[in-house]
Amino acid sequence: MRDNLDLAASAQELADAAPTGSIDRAAASSVAITLATTRDIDDARQTLDGVSPEEVRQAALALFDRLSTQ
C-alpha cells in the first residue's frame, strides 16, 4: 500500500497536468495538499469531507478513492 506522500505526489502530478482554473485542477490540488498534511489515509479522507465548494469536494473524493485503491 502506498503512503500519503506517495499518493500526494500522484495527485500533484494530476493537478499540474489539469487546465488552470478547472475543477480537476482544484480537486487534485486539494487531494495533494490534504494527503501531504495528514497522518494517514483515514485522516485524509475525513479532511476531504470539508472541501468546498460541493463540486470540488465531489471531484476530490472521487480522485482520492481512485488513488487510494490503486
CYANA upper distance limits for C-alpha pairs under 8 A (distance plus 0.5 A):
  2 ARG  CA      6 ASP  CA      6.45
  2 ARG  CA      7 LEU  CA      7.13
  2 ARG  CA     68 SER  CA      8.31
  3 ASP  CA      7 LEU  CA      6.89
  3 ASP  CA     40 ASP  CA      8.03
  3 ASP  CA     41 ILE  CA      8.26
  4 ASN  CA      8 ALA  CA      6.45
  4 ASN  CA     35 LEU  CA      5.63
  4 ASN  CA     36 ALA  CA      6.75
  4 ASN  CA     38 THR  CA      8.10
  4 ASN  CA     39 ARG  CA      8.11
  4 ASN  CA     40 ASP  CA      6.71
  4 ASN  CA     41 ILE  CA      6.96
  5 LEU  CA      9 ALA  CA      6.68
  5 LEU  CA     35 LEU  CA      6.97
  5 LEU  CA     36 ALA  CA      6.00
  6 ASP  CA     10 SER  CA      6.98
  7 LEU  CA     11 ALA  CA      6.71
  7 LEU  CA     32 ALA  CA      7.87
  7 LEU  CA     35 LEU  CA      7.36
  7 LEU  CA     67 LEU  CA      7.09
  7 LEU  CA     68 SER  CA      7.71
  8 ALA  CA     12 GLN  CA      6.57
  8 ALA  CA     31 VAL  CA      7.38
  8 ALA  CA     32 ALA  CA      4.71
  8 ALA  CA     33 ILE  CA      7.41
  8 ALA  CA     34 THR  CA      8.27
  8 ALA  CA     35 LEU  CA      5.67
  8 ALA  CA     36 ALA  CA      6.10
  9 ALA  CA     13 GLU  CA      6.78
  9 ALA  CA     32 ALA  CA      7.22
 10 SER  CA     14 LEU  CA      6.99
 10 SER  CA     32 ALA  CA      8.18
 10 SER  CA     67 LEU  CA      8.35
 11 ALA  CA     15 ALA  CA      6.70
 11 ALA  CA     28 ALA  CA      5.77
 11 ALA  CA     29 SER  CA      7.33
 11 ALA  CA     31 VAL  CA      6.76
 11 ALA  CA     32 ALA  CA      5.46
 11 ALA  CA     67 LEU  CA      8.34
 12 GLN  CA     16 ASP  CA      6.58
 12 GLN  CA     28 ALA  CA      6.92
 12 GLN  CA     29 SER  CA      6.60
 12 GLN  CA     32 ALA  CA      5.84
 13 GLU  CA     17 ALA  CA      6.81
 14 LEU  CA     18 ALA  CA      6.71
 14 LEU  CA     25 ARG  CA      7.86
 14 LEU  CA     28 ALA  CA      6.67
 15 ALA  CA     24 ASP  CA      7.52
 15 ALA  CA     25 ARG  CA      5.05
 15 ALA  CA     26 ALA  CA      7.74
 15 ALA  CA     27 ALA  CA      8.20
 15 ALA  CA     28 ALA  CA      5.32
 15 ALA  CA     29 SER  CA      5.94
 16 ASP  CA     25 ARG  CA      7.71
 17 ALA  CA     25 ARG  CA      8.32
 18 ALA  CA     22 SER  CA      7.50
 18 ALA  CA     24 ASP  CA      6.66
 18 ALA  CA     25 ARG  CA      5.54
 19 PRO  CA     24 ASP  CA      8.22
 19 PRO  CA     25 ARG  CA      6.94
 20 THR  CA     25 ARG  CA      7.04
 21 GLY  CA     25 ARG  CA      7.20
 21 GLY  CA     26 ALA  CA      7.66
 22 SER  CA     26 ALA  CA      6.87
 23 ILE  CA     27 ALA  CA      6.46
 23 ILE  CA     55 GLU  CA      7.97
 23 ILE  CA     56 VAL  CA      6.41
 23 ILE  CA     59 ALA  CA      7.83
 24 ASP  CA     28 ALA  CA      6.49
 24 ASP  CA     56 VAL  CA      8.28
 24 ASP  CA     59 ALA  CA      7.42
 25 ARG  CA     29 SER  CA      6.47
 26 ALA  CA     30 SER  CA      6.60
 26 ALA  CA     56 VAL  CA      7.04
 27 ALA  CA     31 VAL  CA      6.72
 27 ALA  CA     56 VAL  CA      5.81
 27 ALA  CA     57 ARG  CA      7.40
 27 ALA  CA     59 ALA  CA      6.15
 27 ALA  CA     60 ALA  CA      4.83
 27 ALA  CA     63 LEU  CA      8.07
 28 ALA  CA     32 ALA  CA      6.56
 28 ALA  CA     60 ALA  CA      6.75
 28 ALA  CA     63 LEU  CA      7.59
 29 SER  CA     33 ILE  CA      6.60
 30 SER  CA     34 THR  CA      6.48
 30 SER  CA     48 LEU  CA      8.25
 30 SER  CA     51 VAL  CA      8.17
 30 SER  CA     60 ALA  CA      7.23
 31 VAL  CA     35 LEU  CA      6.48
 31 VAL  CA     48 LEU  CA      7.82
 31 VAL  CA     60 ALA  CA      6.49
 31 VAL  CA     63 LEU  CA      8.12
 31 VAL  CA     64 PHE  CA      6.96
 32 ALA  CA     36 ALA  CA      6.60
 33 ILE  CA     37 THR  CA      6.71
 34 THR  CA     38 THR  CA      6.61
 34 THR  CA     44 ALA  CA      6.33
 34 THR  CA     47 THR  CA      7.52
 34 THR  CA     48 LEU  CA      7.57
 35 LEU  CA     40 ASP  CA      8.24
 35 LEU  CA     41 ILE  CA      7.97
 35 LEU  CA     44 ALA  CA      6.16
 38 THR  CA     43 ASP  CA      6.57
 38 THR  CA     44 ALA  CA      6.11
 39 ARG  CA     43 ASP  CA      6.79
 39 ARG  CA     44 ALA  CA      7.92
 40 ASP  CA     44 ALA  CA      6.74
 41 ILE  CA     45 ARG  CA      6.66
 41 ILE  CA     68 SER  CA      8.26
 42 ASP  CA     46 GLN  CA      6.82
 43 ASP  CA     47 THR  CA      6.68
 44 ALA  CA     48 LEU  CA      6.74
 45 ARG  CA     49 ASP  CA      7.30
 45 ARG  CA     61 LEU  CA      8.12
 45 ARG  CA     64 PHE  CA      8.11
 46 GLN  CA     50 GLY  CA      8.14
 47 THR  CA     51 VAL  CA      8.06
 48 LEU  CA     57 ARG  CA      7.33
 48 LEU  CA     60 ALA  CA      7.71
 48 LEU  CA     61 LEU  CA      7.23
 49 ASP  CA     57 ARG  CA      7.34
 49 ASP  CA     61 LEU  CA      8.26
 50 GLY  CA     57 ARG  CA      8.04
 51 VAL  CA     56 VAL  CA      7.55
 51 VAL  CA     57 ARG  CA      5.54
 52 SER  CA     56 VAL  CA      6.67
 52 SER  CA     57 ARG  CA      6.17
 53 PRO  CA     57 ARG  CA      6.82
 54 GLU  CA     58 GLN  CA      6.65
 55 GLU  CA     59 ALA  CA      6.76
 56 VAL  CA     60 ALA  CA      6.41
 57 ARG  CA     61 LEU  CA      6.54
 58 GLN  CA     62 ALA  CA      6.69
 59 ALA  CA     63 LEU  CA      6.66
 60 ALA  CA     64 PHE  CA      6.48
 61 LEU  CA     65 ASP  CA      6.57
 62 ALA  CA     66 ARG  CA      6.76
 63 LEU  CA     67 LEU  CA      6.63
 64 PHE  CA     68 SER  CA      6.41
 65 ASP  CA     69 THR  CA      6.69
 66 ARG  CA     70 GLN  CA      7.01
